[in-house]
C-alpha cells in the first residue's frame, strides 16, 4: 500500500496547489468546497498508475491526474444540481452550500483549471475533449432518451462514466510516451472499470445505508434515473454479476499491455476488483 498512498499524496498535494491558485476569492471558495471535501481520487490514481505501468514516472502524470479529477468534480457539481442532491462526499453539495449560480460558476472554473493542465500536450487535449463529448451525450441521453434495455444502459454507462475513466488511463499512457496500441489497451481497461463502477453505484443506490454511503440513496427510483436495477428485472446480485463481467474484461485488456512496472500494474488489477466490491 505504500506506493499507492505515496501516489495519492502526490496527487493531493498538487490538487491543493492548483486550488490555492484559483482567483478571485469567491471562485476559490467554490472550487475548494467542491474539490477538497473528500473523494476517492480513483481517476487520477488510474492516470498515475497507468503511466508507471508502462514505464513512465509518477511525477510525469500528476498534472494530468489532477486535471481529470477537476473535470470529474465539475461534472458532479452539475449532476447534483440536476438531481437536487444536497449531499456529496459526506458534506453539502456545491449548490446546496453556495446556491445555483455560484455552483455553475464553480463547475466552469474547475473545467478552466483542468484544461490549463492539459494545454501543453495536444494528445492530452484531444483525449479529454473526446471524453467530454461522450460525457455530454451520456448526460443528455439520461435526461431526454432514457434507456429501456440492458444494451442501451451499457451504452449510456460507457458514455457517462466509462469515458472519463478511459481518458484517465489514456492520459497516463500519453504521459509515459506510450505507443498507440498501449494507449488504446489501457483505455479499454479503464473504460470497463468505469462501467463496472457505475453498475456497482446503481446497486449501492438501491441497497446501501445513506450514512455509510455519504450521500442519499434511492435517488434512481425517485428521479426515475436509468439504473441497471431500475430498467431491468435484475436483482442487485445479478447486477453485481454484470459488474464482475466488466471487471474481468478490464483485466483481460490490461493483460495485453507490455508491463514495465509490475507493482503499479498490480494496483490496477486490484482496482478492477475494488470497484465491484466497494461499499461506498
C-alpha positions as CSV (number, residue, x, y, z in Angstrom):
1,X,0.0,0.0,0.0
2,X,3.0,2.3,0.4
3,X,3.3,3.0,-3.3
4,X,-0.4,3.7,-3.6
5,X,-0.5,6.1,-0.6
6,X,2.5,7.9,-1.9
7,X,0.9,8.4,-5.3
8,X,-2.3,9.7,-3.7
9,X,-0.3,12.1,-1.5
10,X,1.4,13.4,-4.7
11,X,-1.9,14.0,-6.3
12,X,-3.5,15.6,-3.3
13,X,-0.5,18.0,-2.8
14,X,-0.7,19.1,-6.4
15,X,-4.5,19.4,-6.3
16,X,-4.3,21.7,-3.2
17,X,-1.6,23.7,-5.0
18,X,-3.9,24.2,-8.0
19,X,-6.9,25.1,-5.9
20,X,-4.9,27.6,-3.8
21,X,-4.0,29.4,-7.1
22,X,-7.7,29.9,-8.2
23,X,-8.8,33.6,-8.2
24,X,-10.9,35.5,-7.3
25,X,-11.7,34.6,-3.7
26,X,-15.4,33.8,-4.5
27,X,-14.4,31.3,-7.2
28,X,-11.7,29.9,-5.0
29,X,-14.3,29.2,-2.2
30,X,-16.5,27.3,-4.6
31,X,-13.7,25.3,-6.1
32,X,-12.2,24.5,-2.7
33,X,-15.6,23.3,-1.4
34,X,-16.3,21.1,-4.4
35,X,-12.8,19.6,-4.7
36,X,-11.3,19.3,-1.2
37,X,-14.3,17.9,0.6
38,X,-13.1,14.3,0.1
39,X,-13.4,11.8,-2.7
40,X,-11.6,8.5,-3.5
41,X,-9.4,10.1,-6.3
42,X,-9.9,7.0,-8.3
43,X,-9.5,8.5,-11.7
44,X,-6.2,10.5,-11.0
45,X,-4.8,7.4,-9.3
46,X,-5.5,5.5,-12.5
47,X,-3.7,8.1,-14.5
48,X,-0.5,7.8,-12.4
49,X,-0.6,4.0,-12.2
50,X,-1.2,3.6,-15.9
51,X,1.8,5.9,-16.6
52,X,4.0,3.9,-14.3
53,X,2.8,0.5,-15.5
54,X,4.2,1.2,-19.0
55,X,7.4,2.8,-17.9
56,X,6.7,6.4,-17.0
57,X,7.4,8.3,-13.8
58,X,4.6,9.2,-11.4
59,X,5.5,12.9,-11.4
60,X,5.1,13.0,-15.2
61,X,1.4,12.1,-14.9
62,X,0.4,14.1,-11.8
63,X,-0.8,17.2,-13.6
64,X,-2.9,15.1,-16.0
65,X,-4.3,13.2,-13.0
66,X,-5.3,16.4,-11.2
67,X,-6.8,17.7,-14.4
68,X,-9.1,14.6,-14.8
69,X,-10.1,14.9,-11.2
70,X,-11.1,18.5,-11.8
71,X,-13.2,17.5,-14.9
72,X,-14.9,14.8,-12.9
73,X,-15.6,17.2,-10.0
74,X,-17.1,19.7,-12.4
75,X,-19.5,17.0,-13.7
76,X,-20.5,16.1,-10.2
77,X,-21.4,19.7,-9.4
78,X,-23.8,19.7,-12.4
79,X,-25.2,16.3,-11.5
80,X,-26.1,17.4,-8.0
81,X,-27.9,20.5,-9.4
82,X,-29.9,18.3,-11.8
83,X,-30.7,15.7,-9.1
84,X,-31.3,18.4,-6.4
85,X,-28.9,16.3,-4.3
86,X,-28.0,18.2,-1.1
87,X,-25.1,15.9,-0.2
88,X,-21.9,15.0,-1.9
89,X,-18.9,13.1,-0.4
90,X,-20.4,13.3,3.0
91,X,-20.9,17.0,3.1
92,X,-23.1,19.6,1.4
93,X,-23.1,19.7,-2.4
94,X,-21.9,22.8,-4.1
95,X,-25.3,24.2,-5.0
96,X,-26.7,23.4,-1.5
97,X,-23.7,25.2,0.1
98,X,-23.3,28.1,-2.4
99,X,-26.5,28.4,-4.4
100,X,-27.2,27.5,-8.0
101,X,-25.4,30.4,-9.7
102,X,-22.2,30.1,-7.8
103,X,-22.2,26.3,-8.2
104,X,-22.5,26.6,-12.0
105,X,-19.6,29.1,-12.0
106,X,-17.6,26.7,-9.8
107,X,-18.1,24.0,-12.5
108,X,-16.9,26.4,-15.1
109,X,-13.9,27.3,-13.0
110,X,-13.0,23.7,-12.4
111,X,-13.0,23.0,-16.2
112,X,-10.9,26.0,-16.9
113,X,-8.2,24.9,-14.4
114,X,-8.3,21.4,-15.8
115,X,-7.7,22.4,-19.4
116,X,-4.9,24.7,-18.3
117,X,-3.2,21.5,-17.0
118,X,-3.8,19.6,-20.3
119,X,-2.9,22.5,-22.6
120,X,0.8,21.7,-23.0
121,X,0.0,18.4,-24.8
122,X,-2.2,18.2,-27.9
123,X,-2.8,14.5,-27.5
124,X,-4.0,15.0,-23.9
125,X,-6.3,17.8,-25.1
126,X,-7.8,15.5,-27.7
127,X,-8.3,12.7,-25.3
128,X,-10.1,14.9,-22.7
129,X,-12.2,16.7,-25.3
130,X,-13.4,13.4,-26.8
131,X,-14.3,12.2,-23.3
132,X,-16.3,15.3,-22.5
133,X,-18.2,15.0,-25.8
134,X,-19.1,11.4,-24.7
135,X,-20.0,12.6,-21.2
136,X,-22.3,15.3,-22.6
137,X,-24.0,12.8,-24.9
138,X,-24.5,10.5,-22.0
139,X,-25.9,13.2,-19.7
140,X,-28.3,14.3,-22.4
141,X,-29.4,10.7,-23.1
142,X,-30.1,10.2,-19.5
143,X,-32.4,13.3,-19.4
144,X,-34.1,13.0,-22.8
145,X,-34.0,9.4,-24.1
146,X,-33.8,7.1,-21.1
147,X,-32.5,3.6,-22.0
148,X,-35.1,0.8,-21.8
149,X,-32.9,-2.2,-22.3
150,X,-29.7,-3.6,-20.8
151,X,-27.8,-2.9,-24.1
152,X,-29.0,0.7,-24.1
153,X,-28.0,1.1,-20.5
154,X,-24.5,-0.2,-21.1
155,X,-24.0,2.3,-23.9
156,X,-25.1,5.1,-21.5
157,X,-22.7,3.8,-18.8
158,X,-19.8,3.8,-21.2
159,X,-20.5,7.4,-22.1
160,X,-21.5,8.8,-18.7
161,X,-18.9,7.0,-16.6
162,X,-16.6,4.9,-18.7
163,X,-15.4,7.9,-20.9
164,X,-13.7,9.7,-18.1
165,X,-12.1,6.5,-16.8
166,X,-10.8,5.8,-20.3
167,X,-9.4,9.3,-20.5
168,X,-7.7,8.9,-17.1
169,X,-5.8,5.9,-18.2
170,X,-5.0,7.2,-21.7
171,X,-3.6,10.3,-20.2
172,X,-1.3,8.2,-18.1
173,X,-0.1,6.3,-21.2
174,X,0.4,9.6,-23.0
175,X,2.5,10.9,-20.1
176,X,4.7,7.9,-20.5
177,X,5.0,8.4,-24.3
178,X,3.4,5.0,-24.9
179,X,2.5,3.8,-28.4
180,X,-1.0,3.9,-29.8
181,X,-1.8,0.2,-29.0
182,X,-0.8,0.7,-25.4
183,X,-2.9,3.9,-25.1
184,X,-5.9,2.1,-26.5
185,X,-5.5,-1.1,-24.4
186,X,-5.2,0.9,-21.1
187,X,-8.2,3.0,-22.3
188,X,-10.3,-0.2,-22.7
189,X,-9.2,-1.5,-19.3
190,X,-10.3,1.8,-17.6
191,X,-13.5,2.2,-19.6
192,X,-14.6,-1.3,-18.5
193,X,-13.6,-0.5,-14.9
194,X,-15.7,2.7,-15.2
195,X,-18.7,0.7,-16.4
196,X,-18.3,-1.8,-13.5
197,X,-18.0,1.2,-11.1
198,X,-21.3,2.7,-12.5
199,X,-23.2,-0.6,-12.2
200,X,-22.0,-1.0,-8.6
201,X,-23.1,2.6,-8.0
202,X,-26.6,1.6,-9.1
203,X,-26.6,-1.3,-6.7
204,X,-25.4,0.8,-3.8
205,X,-28.1,3.4,-4.5
206,X,-30.7,0.6,-4.3
207,X,-29.4,-1.2,-1.2
208,X,-26.8,0.8,0.8
209,X,-27.2,2.8,4.0
210,X,-27.2,6.5,3.2
211,X,-24.9,7.4,6.2
212,X,-22.3,4.8,5.2
213,X,-22.5,5.8,1.5
214,X,-22.1,9.5,2.3
215,X,-25.0,10.6,0.1
216,X,-28.7,10.0,-0.2
217,X,-29.8,6.6,-1.6
218,X,-33.0,5.7,-3.5
219,X,-32.3,8.6,-5.9
220,X,-32.5,6.4,-9.0
221,X,-36.1,5.3,-8.2
222,X,-37.3,8.8,-7.1
223,X,-35.7,10.6,-10.0
224,X,-36.6,7.8,-12.5
225,X,-33.0,7.6,-13.4
226,X,-32.0,4.7,-15.7
227,X,-30.0,2.4,-13.3
228,X,-29.5,-1.1,-14.3
229,X,-31.6,-2.3,-11.4
230,X,-34.5,0.0,-12.3
231,X,-34.7,-0.7,-16.1
232,X,-34.3,-4.5,-15.9
233,X,-35.7,-7.3,-13.7
234,X,-32.2,-7.9,-12.3
235,X,-31.7,-8.4,-8.6
236,X,-28.8,-6.4,-7.1
237,X,-26.8,-9.6,-7.0
238,X,-27.4,-10.2,-10.7
239,X,-26.4,-6.6,-11.4
240,X,-23.2,-7.2,-9.5
241,X,-22.6,-10.1,-11.7
242,X,-22.7,-7.8,-14.7
243,X,-20.2,-5.5,-13.0
244,X,-18.0,-8.5,-12.3
245,X,-18.1,-9.4,-16.0
246,X,-16.9,-5.9,-17.0
247,X,-14.1,-6.0,-14.4
248,X,-13.0,-9.4,-15.8
249,X,-12.9,-7.9,-19.3
250,X,-10.9,-4.9,-17.9
251,X,-8.3,-7.4,-16.5
252,X,-8.1,-9.1,-19.9
253,X,-7.4,-5.8,-21.6
254,X,-4.7,-4.9,-19.1
255,X,-3.1,-8.3,-19.8
256,X,-2.3,-7.2,-23.4
257,X,0.0,-4.4,-22.2
258,X,3.7,-4.7,-22.0
259,X,4.4,-4.1,-18.3
260,X,7.4,-2.1,-17.1
261,X,6.3,-1.8,-13.5
262,X,4.6,-4.8,-12.1
263,X,3.8,-3.2,-8.8
264,X,1.8,-0.4,-10.5
265,X,0.1,-2.9,-12.7
266,X,-0.9,-5.0,-9.7
267,X,-2.7,-1.9,-8.2
268,X,-4.6,-1.5,-11.4
269,X,-5.7,-5.2,-11.1
270,X,-6.8,-4.5,-7.5
271,X,-8.8,-1.5,-8.7
272,X,-10.8,-3.8,-11.1
273,X,-11.7,-5.9,-8.1
274,X,-12.4,-3.0,-5.7
275,X,-15.0,-1.3,-8.0
276,X,-17.1,-4.5,-7.8
277,X,-16.8,-5.0,-4.1
278,X,-16.8,-1.4,-2.7
279,X,-19.4,-0.4,-0.1
280,X,-19.4,3.3,-0.9
